[in-house]
Amino acid sequence: MARTEELGRGEATGTERSVVVGVDGSRGSSAALRWAADEARLRGARLKVVRAWHIPSVSYGAYVVLPNDFEDWGKEAAAALEEQVATVLGEVPQVPVVREVREGPAAKAILDAAEGADLVVVGSRGRGGFSGLLLGSVSSQVAHHAHCPVVIVRQRG
């Protein structure tokens, strides 16, 4: 289930231009967030910032063990999203910002949020995987399956 909160100028409409960016708290996603905000401003579009979370589980044969506090994972993701947006864009962003927290795999969350978007932006590397790779699995999946142009922002340094 997605939780969406819009901040900025007025209500969003189905015909409004939008730039979607996926974030995970990493430096690479912060670079993508900065780039996407600048692009949204130039396009006169709203910025939709998406963060995914999932319930970790461990399976033992036919049994699946879930943590007791899984509801807190969504709240933690929302708080982390708020903190990253405030840190990167400041308390008063230059564009209308929609914050969306979705449960599920990151690539699917970004692709679902990007339905009807003008552009999707992701960082080249996120928190997971192998740091030596040039392209992460999420950015690769988004690039291959998005129904709009995709920009992959490579973190410098």
N, C-alpha and C positions, 0 to 999 in steps of 0.2 A: 504494500500500500504506500502511496506517495503522500508526502506532506508538502504542500506548496505554500509559500508566503511571498507576497509581492510587496516590494517597497519601491518607491520612486514616484513618477508622475502618472497618476491616474490608473484606471483599470486597463488590463490587457484585453485585447480583442483578438478574434481568430484571424484577422487580416493584418495585424501588426507585425512588423518585421522583427525577427529575433535571431540572436546569436546564442548558441548553447555551448557551455564549457563544462567539462567534467573535471572535478577536483577530488583529491584524496589527502590533502594536507602536506604533500611532498613539495620540495622546491620546484620540481618540474611542473607540477600543476599550478603553483603560484605564478610561474612565468607564463603559463597558458592563460591563466585568469587575467593577468595584466594585459596581455596581447588581445584577448577577447574583449575586454572592456574598452580598450582603445578603438578596436574595430567596430564595436556596437555604437560607440559615440560617433564615429565617422559615418556610419550608415544610418544614423538616426533610429537605431533599433533598441529594443530592450535586451537585456542580458539575462539569460537563464543559467544559473549556476547549480550544477547537479552533483550530489555526493551519494554514493551507494554504500550500503552496508549489508552484511549478511550474518545469519545466525551460524556460528561455528558449531559443528557437530562432530562427534566421534562415534564410529560404529564398531560394535563388537558382534560379529556374526549377523544375526537377524535383528539385533537391538541397536537403536540409535539413541545416544545420550545427548541431551540438550542442556545448556546451562540454565539455571533457575532464573537468572536475571536478564533474560534475552530482551525484555522490553526496554531495558536501560541502553541497549546497543543503539537503538534508533535515536534516543535522546542524546546520547554521546555523539553520534554522527551529526545531529542537528547543531549541537553546541560547537563542535569542531568546524562545521561549515561556517557558522556565524563568525567565529574567531578568525578563520582564514580570510573571509571576505572583508572583515573590518581591518585586518592587518594589511592586506594587499591593496584594497581600494579606498581605505579610509572610512570614517564614520558617515560621510556624505558622498556617496559615489556620484560620478559625473553622468551616469546613465541610469535609467530605471532598472532595478535588479529584482529578479525573481529567484528565490532560493528554493530548491527542491531536494528533499531527502527521499531516496527510494530504497526499499529492501530488495536485494537480489544481486546478481553478478553486475559488476561495474559496466561492462560494455553494453549489456542489455538495457541497463538503466539509462545510460547516455543515449542510446539509439531510440528508446521509447520516448524520452524527453525531447528528442530532436524531431519528432514527427511534425512536419510543416515548417521547420526552421529554415532560415536562409543559409546558415553556416554552422558547422560544429567545430569546436576547437578542443584539442586534448594535448597534454604534454607527451613528449616522446618516451619518457620513463616515469613510472610512478613508484609506489612504495614496495611493490613485490618483485619477485623474479630475480634475474641476474643483472647486476648493475653494468656489466660489460656489454650487454646487448644495445644496439643502436635504437631499436624500436621495441616497445613493450607489447605484450599480448593484447591489452585493452586498446591501445592506439591502433594496433594492426587490425583488430576486429572492427573497430569503428570505421577505419578507412575503407575496409572491404565491404561493409554492409550499410553504410549511411545512404540515405536518399537525397542528400544535398552535398555541396562541397565540404571538404574536411581540411582543416589546417592542423598540422602537427608541429607544435612549438618545441624546439630543442633548447634545453637549458644550457646556458653558457657557464663555463667554469666547472 
